[in-house]
């Protein structure tokens, strides 16, 4: 559990470093210049698989071990509503006082802005564990800053292959976009 506290401290320090409140002495022009596309944005986060459902047996995270992912990605927005995304996520497993890189996921996908700071992302998934599949994601920006945005997301990774039954994992992610 100490590892979880270290992750939370890291995120709080990141938030403190990147969060910017709006300057009350600055006024916005009557019309803001139109954004030019393509627009490239990056992000980094922490993903927590919560519970995996499978015919092989359901498995909660945090009970016998702890797995955490660290997604890094680039979104290329082709228009105000549509973009493509490339994400790379190493997963680390903490078990019996040891830790190791458990899996690495290449996660390309498409993004669609729904409005009100919500984005739907649909990703293909290719894992070094031999599994593959797709991941639907609902993302929400909660804090907008001058230099960074802070978001949370709900994920539903579906995986197949490598002589295992298909699985669905409920996951939660939070991070910072810049």
Buried (B, 14 or more C-beta within 10 A) or exposed (E): EEEBEEBEEEBEEBBEEBBEEEEEEEEEEEEEEEEEEEEEBEBEBBBBBEBBBBEEEEBEBEEEBBBBBBBBBBBBBEEEEEBBBBBBBBBBBBEEEEBEEBBBBBBBBBBEBEEEBEBEBEBEBBBEBEBBBBBBBBBEBEBBBEEBBBBBBBBEBBBEEEEBEBBBBBBEBBBBBE
